[in-house]
Amino acid sequence: MSEYFYSLDARKHYKDLMEAQKDMFQAFITFNAEVFEKKSTLPRKIKELIAVGVAHTTQCPYCIEAHVKAAKKEGATDQEIAEAIFVAAALRAGGAFAHSTVAMGVLKREEGK
């Protein structure tokens, strides 16, 4: 993908982040590798499909690109990637739907005043 709200060149600043907090930076890199690269209960393809969905809910274009590419590399189909996106969209919409009860409760309380 060639167009973002933020330039891909911004990633060069990871070096600056690492220099500012080397131990924390390395801990994150190690954690990320542990989650995605170590063989575990979930196959890497499933982890990447989860990451595609989460990247859409966190609205991170860099994460979307990285995890879509990784999911494809792990054998995910276009249909599986699209479904992961729709699962994320449903959950995001579900949050708004679930929180509608707060608004409805406020309206009911205001009626009683």
N, C-alpha and C positions, 0 to 999 in steps of 0.2 A: 504494500500500500504506500502510496507516495504523498498523500496529503493528510495532515493531521492538524488539530488545533495547536499542537506543540510540535516543534521540529524534531525529527529523529536524531538530529545532531545533539540534542539535549542529553542523550544518553552518554555522551563523552564526559559528562559531569559526574558520572558514577565514581570516577577516579577521585574527584574532589571530595565526594562523600566518604570514600574509603580513607582518604588522608585525614579527614576530620575526625572519624571514629573507626579506626581500623578494626578493633576487636568486635564492635557491634556489626560492622559490615561483614566481616568474615563469619560471624555467628549466623547472620541471615543467609549468606551463601551456602553455608553448611546445612542449615535447616531446610532451605529450598531443595537442595540436592537430596537430602534424606527423604523428603516428601515425594519428589518426582522420580528420582533415579534408583532408589533402593527397591529391590523386589519386595513386595509385600502382598497383603491380602487382595487389594484392588489392582487389576492389571493397569499398566501405564495408559492404555487407550481410554479406559474409564476415567482415570484421574484427569486426563487431558480434556475429556468431554465435560467433566464437572468444572474444570478451570475455564473452559469456553463460556459456560453458563454464568459462572461467578464474574468473569471479566465483563460480561455484558451488564450485570447488575451493578458492578462497581464503576462501570463506564470508563474503563481504561483501554484506550485504543492500542497501546503498545502490548498489553496483555492479550487483547483479542487477537492481534496478529500473531504473536508468539505461540499462543495455545492452539489456534486454528491450524497453523503450520505443523505443530507438534502432534496434534490429533490426526491430521492427514498422514503424517509420517508413521504413526502407530497403527494405521489401517482404518481409521474412522471414515465412513462414507459422508458425502455431502448431506444426505438425509439425516444421518445421526447427528451431525454438527448442527443442522437446522433445528432438529428436535430439541437438542440441548439448549439452544437459544430460546425456543418457545417455552420450555420448562422454566427457564430463568424469567422470561417475560410474565408467565402466569404467576410465579411466586412474587414478583415485584408488584404486579397488579393485585395479587391476593393481599399483600400488606395494606394497600390503600383500602381495599374492600373490608378487611378485618378492622381497620382503624375507623371505619365509618361509624362503628358503634359508639366511639367517643363523641363524634359530632351529634349523633342522634340523641345521646344522653344529655349533652349540653342543651339541645333544643327542648327536650322534655323538661329539664330543670328550669329553663327560662320561662316555659309556659306556666309553671307553677308559681312564679313570682308575682 
